[in-house]
Amino acid sequence: MKTELTKNEDLTADISIVIEPEDYSSQFDSELKKLRSTVNIRGFRKGRTPKSFLLKRYGESVLYEIINKKLNEGLSQAVENSEDKFLGGPLVDESNEAVTLDPAAKKDYEFNFKIGIAPDIVVAGLNEPFEWYDVEVDDDKVTENLDQLRNQEGKRINVEEEFQGNDVVTFNAREMEGEEIRSDGLETTFDILIDDIPEEEIKNKILESKLGDKLVFDIYKISDVDDEEFVRKYLMNLEEDDADLEVNPIFEGEIVEATRHVPAELDEEFLEKYFGEEVTTEEEAKEKILENLKEQYDAQADQLLHHSVRERVMDQTEIALPDEFMKRWFLNDARDREQEISEEEMDTHYENTLKDGLKWQLIMEEWEKKYEIKVESEEIVERVQNQILQYLPPQNVNQEIVENFMNQILSDREQVAQYRNEVFVEKMFDQVKKDLELDKKPISIEDFIKVMEAKQKELQKDAEETFDLEEEE
């Protein structure tokens, strides 16, 4: 078998493969002999079918399988023996004449392909400093975070007097007529959070009251939801059948119950649950929270840095691509996957999305080679486990549940590939970051959140504009 790879100036290469009779004749004859000994053809005894008959009925299909296998071997050999790196995969040359197989003749079969060549690149844009946000986590944020954890583990207790804004009071309310209770009026029971009451006069009266006290109010002014349908359904407890029922909005309400949410105590059980056995005091808990918050914000700052690095590197690194070949390759690949797409649609998709994706892939591969990035299976398992623990409520975390989720994820090849890519990108970026000059900019949490939101809007706008361009085409 003769293979030849010839590089062209447009970053493509021509691959010529000639399969000669000595490459396939022996195997072809052997396959026919096997057929002769196994097939049952009416009119012939088993093992006595004439060769001419076998050639006529099975020869082309047998030869096709052999030639196709040899062809794939030749393509692999041509690619592997080259020092170049290729893009896409071999495509039949459009000028190639159709090959007709002739099982009865011993002749050469020639095939011609084209393949894209990956260009040599020099990654640019990394010599100038990059801005990196150093988020300052203040004591108030740490205390707020600790209070949130305590509230999660808190409980409700009954209170009888000296009510507070975060107390929930239960009213047994009766409809009034004038200054008296209406004899056939509506009676209802509902709960209300004192802080949610919009009318300061009503709120202050409740705060000064105690269990069993009665006060008169407009039921539409005791809720922060100024909506008649809400009031009739959730405060008056009326059904749809009561739609025509007229109700006086003035009620006398008796406070029949009041409850208060009390945060969990900073005891040993609480501290161990959220921070581990090594944390035994409030100060140590706050130090742990500060450390965790700083890690979270630093990770988000790294995300912004990652975007900045990509934008500048993509803008300043010159990369030539075999565009026409790649458009054809992507089009063939899409159609092989039974996607309905025209050449014009692929041209637009390539220019708007795929081309940049190819460029970034080449840059990533350059970094992968430079930093010798490898992902071990243990790192994938650790990433999966950490993500599971992140989404499971603390009270539901046990080894059996975690292992069940892990087994489900790790048995899915696509998910494993996704996690592997996440670990790979993270490890690679960690290496790239070490080589960068960072201009660290102190910033408050509030301002950093604004920066993050602005970046998200920018990315969303870019994505929408790309989508709109493709839709217009």
N, C-alpha and C positions, 0 to 999 in steps of 0.2 A: 504494500500500500504506500503510495506516495502522498505526502502532505507538504504543502507550501503555504507560508504566511507572508504576504507582501503588504507593507505599511504604505498608506497613502498620506497626502499632505493635509487632508481634511479630518485628521484624527480618526480615521477608520482603517481597517485592514481587510484585505481580500484573503480568504482561505480557500485553497484549491485542494481537493482530495480526489485521488484517482485510485479506485479499487480494481486491482488486476485479477485475472482468472486464478492465479496461484493463491490469492487471498481468500477465495471462497469456494473453489471447485471441490476440494477434498471434503469440506464440511457439507456442501450441497449434496454430494454423492452419498455421504454417510446418512444424512437425514432422509434421503429417498429410500435407502436400504431399510431404515427403521420403519418407514411407512409401509414398505412392501411386506414386511413381516407382521405387521399389526392390522392393517386395514382389511375390511371385508367388502369386496366389490362383487355384486351379483354378476355371474357369468365366469368368474375366475375363482380358482381355489386359493385359499389363504396362503400367502407367500409366493404366489405364482403370477401376480398381476404384472403385465408387461411394463417395462420401464417407460416406453413411449406413452402409455396410457397415464402413468403416474405423472410424467412430465406435463402432459396436457391438462390434467385435472388439478394437480397440486403444485406443479413446478413454480409458478409465479409467486404464490403465497409463501412457499418455503424460501425461495430466493429473496423475496422482500424482507423476511425476518432476518436473514443472514446479512444482507447488504446494509439494512438499517442498523444492525448492531455494529458492524464494521465502521459504518459512517460515524456513529456516536463515538466509537473508540478513536477514530481519526481526528474528530473535532477536539476531543479531550486532549489528545496528544499534541495537536497544534497549539492549543492554548497553554498547556502546561510547560511546553518546551520553550515558550517565549518569555523573555524577561519583562515584557510589558504587562501592565495591569489593564483589564478590559472592563467596559461598561456594557450593561445589558447582556445579551447572549447572541450567538450566531443566528443570522437571518439569511434565508436563501437569497442569493443575488437576483435582483429583479431582471437582469439580462440573461439569467441562466435558462437554458433550454430544458424542456421537460425530459426527464430520463425515462426511457421505456425499457423495462426488464424483459430479457429474452432467455428463458431457462434452457433453451436448446443450443444456445451459442455461448462459446467461451470468449468473452470480450471484456474490454475495460469499461468501467463506469466512472464518469467524471462528475463531480459536484462542486459548485462554487457558492461561497457564503461571504457575507460581510459581517464585521463586528466592530463595535466602538472601542476606541483606545482611551484610557484614562490619562489625562495630561499630567505632566510633572508640575507641581505647584509649590510656591513659597508662601506660607501663611504670613500675612501682613497685618499691621494695625495694633500690634501688642506692645510696641515700644513706648507709647505715650501713657501717662497715668490714667487709671480708671477711678471714678468716684465710687466710694463704698460707704453706705450709711451705717453709722455706729449708733444704734438706737439706745437712748438712755432710759432705763426702767427706773421710775421713781418709787419711793416708799408707798405712796398712795395706791399705785397700781398693784403692788405686792399685797397690801392689806386688802384691797378690793378682791383680789384673786382668792385669798385665804377666806374672806367672808363668803364668797360664792361656794366654796367647798363646804364650809360649815353650814350654810343654808341648805345645801343638797342633803346633808345628813341630819338636818334639824327635825323637829317634831312640832305638832300643834298642841297647845294647852288651853284649857278653859280659863277665862278671866271674868270677873264680876264687876269691876270698876276701874277707874283710872285708865280708860281706854287710850290706845295709841293709834297713829295713822295707819299702821300696817295690820291692824286687827280686822277681822271679818265679823260683822254683827249679823245676827239673824232676827228679822222682824216678823212678828205676826201682826199683819196690817188689816184694818177694816175700813171700808168705804164710809165716808161721812156725808151727811146732808145738813148743811148749815153748820151749827156747832155741836150737833149730836151724831151718834153713830146711826147710820141708816139701817132700819130694821131688816130689810130684805137685801141689804147691800152685799157687795163682794167682800169676801175674806180671803186673804192670800198670805203665803209665807215665802220669804225670799232672803237671800244672803247678799250683803254688799260690803265691799272693801272701803273702809272709811276714807282712805286717801283718794279713791275714785269719785267721791261725791263732789260735783262741780260747785255747788252752792256753799259758800263759806259759812253762812248763817246756820244751815242745817248741819254741816260738818262740826262746827263748834258746839252746837247743842248736844250732839252725840258724844263728843269727847268729854263733855262735862257730865254725862249721864252715867247710870249704872244699870246692872241687870234688873229687869222688871220695870224700868222707867218707860213712860209713854210720851210720845211727841207727835205733833201734827206736821205733815209735810205734803208737798205736791209730788206725787209719785214720778212725775216726768222730770223732776229736778233732783232726784236722789241718785240718778245714774249718770255716768259720763257718756252714755250712748243716747243721744237725743233723737230717738227714732221711735215712732208710735208702735210699729210692728214689734220691735224688740221689747218695749215696755209691756205691751199686752201679752206677749208670749212668755217672757221670762220673769217678769215681776208680778203681773196680775195672774199669770198661769192660766190664761184663757186658751180654749181650743179654737180650731178653725170654725166650728159650728157657732161660736159666740161672736162672729164677726159683726153682727148687727147690734150687739149688746152695748148700750151706752153706759159708761162708767164715769162717775165724778172723779177727777184726778186727785182730790184732797183725801188723804187717808190719815187715820191715827194708827201709829205703829208702836207696838210694845217690843222692847228688846228682850227676847226670850233666850238668847244664847250669844256668846262672844268668844272667839278663839283667836289665839295669837301664835304665830310661827316663831319658835325659839331656836336659834342656831345651836348646832352641836357643841358640846364642851370640847376644849382642846385637851382631851385626856389621852391616855396611852393607846386605847383602842383606835381612836380617830387618827392620831398621828401615825401609827403603824400602818393603818389601812391605806392612807394616801401617800406616805413618804417612806415607809419601810422602818425596820427595827432600829436603824442607826439614828433616826430623828426622834428626840425625846422632849424637846422644848419648843415653844412658840417661835423663838428666835431662830432656831435651827430650821424650823418649817419655812419661815420667811426666806432664809438663805437658800433653801432648796427651790422655792418658788421663783426667786430672783434668778437663780441659775437656769431653771427651765424656761422662763420667759425670755431671758437673754438668748438662749439657744434658738428659740422659735423665731425671734426677730432677726437674729443673725442669719438663719436659714432663709428668711424672706429677703434679707438684704443681698444674700448670695444669688437669689433668683433674679433680682433686678440687675445685679452685676453680670449674670449669665446672659441676659437679654442684651445688655450693653456690649459685651464682648462679641456676641454673635452679630449684632448690627454693624459694629465697626469692622470686624474681620471680613464679613460678607461684602461690605462696601469697598474695602481697600485691597482685598486679595483678588488678583486677576486670574480668572479661570476660563480657558477656552474649552468648549464642549462640541462634540459632533452632533450638533442640534438636529439636523435632518434625519440622521440615523436613529437618534434617540426617540424622536417623534414617531418614527415608523415602528420602533421596537415597543414603545409603550402602547401604541395602537394595536399591534398584534397581540400583546399580552392581555389587553382589555378584552379583545374579541375572543381570545382563547378562554377567558373566564365568562364568556357569553354576555358581556356588557355591550349595549347598543350605543355606539359612539361614532360620529363621523370624523373624517380627517380634519375638517375645520374646527370642530369642537376640541379635538385632541391638540391642535395647534395652539388654541387659546389656553387650554388647561396646562399645557407644557410651559408656555411663556409666563403664565400667572403663578404657577405653583410648582410644577415638577422640576423645572430648571433650577430654581433656588434650592429645592430639596437635594438635587444631585450635587450641587456645589457644596452644600453644607456636609453632605455625606463624605465627599472627598477631603474636606478639611478635618472632619472627625477621624477619618482613616489615617490622615497624616499625623494627627496627635496620638492616635492609638499606637502607631508604629514608633513614634518618638518616645512615648512614656511606657510602652510595653504593658498596656492595660490588659488584665485578665480578670474574669469573673469566676469565682469558685462556686460550686453548688451550695456550699454551706452559707455563702453570702446571700444567695437567693432565698434559702429557707429562713434565714434571719430576717430578711426584709418582709417576707410574707407574714411571719409571726408578729413582728412589730406592728404591721398594719392591722392585723386582726385585733391585737390588744388595744390599739388606738380607738377602734370603733365599738368594742365590747364594753358595756357598763361594768364598773369595778365589781359589782355584786354578782355578775354573771361569769366572771373569769375563773375557770378551773381548767386543769390540764386536759381533761377529756373533751371539753367543748372546743378548746383551741386546736387540739390535734384533729378533730373531725373537720373543722374548717380548713386546716392546712392540707389534709389529705384531698379534699375536694379541689382546692386550688392547684396543688402540685400535680394532680392527675390531668389537668387541662394544659396541653402543650402551648396553646396560644397565650394563656395567662402567664405561664412560666417564662415564655419568650419576652413578654412585656415587662415582667419583673427583672429579668436579666438585663434588658436594655436600660431600665431605670438605674440599676446598680452600676452598670457600665458608664452611663453618662455622668452619674454623680462622682464616680472615682476619677474619671478623666478630667472633669471640671475642677476637682480638688487639686489635681496636678497642675493644670493650667493656671489656676489661681496663685499657686506658689511662685510662679514665674512672673506674675504681674506686679507692677508698682501701683499700690492702692493709695488714693487720696481719701483718707478717712474723714467723714463729715459727721460730727455729732448732731443728733436730731431727736426731738421729742417723739413720743409715741403718736401723739395726735398728728403732727406734721408728717410723720412717716406713713401713717395710714392714708393721708391725702395723696402722697406720692404714689403709693401702691394703687390706689383707686384710679389715679390719672393714667398710670401705665396700663391697667386693665382695660380702661376705656379706649386707649390708643390701640391696643392689640385687637380688641373687639371691632373697632372701626376698620382696621386694616383687613380683618377677616371678612367683614361685610362687604367692603369695597371689592375684594377679590371675587367674592360670590356674585356680586352684582355684575361685574365685568363678564363673568362666564355666562350668566343668565342672559345678558344682552346679546352676546354672540350667538 
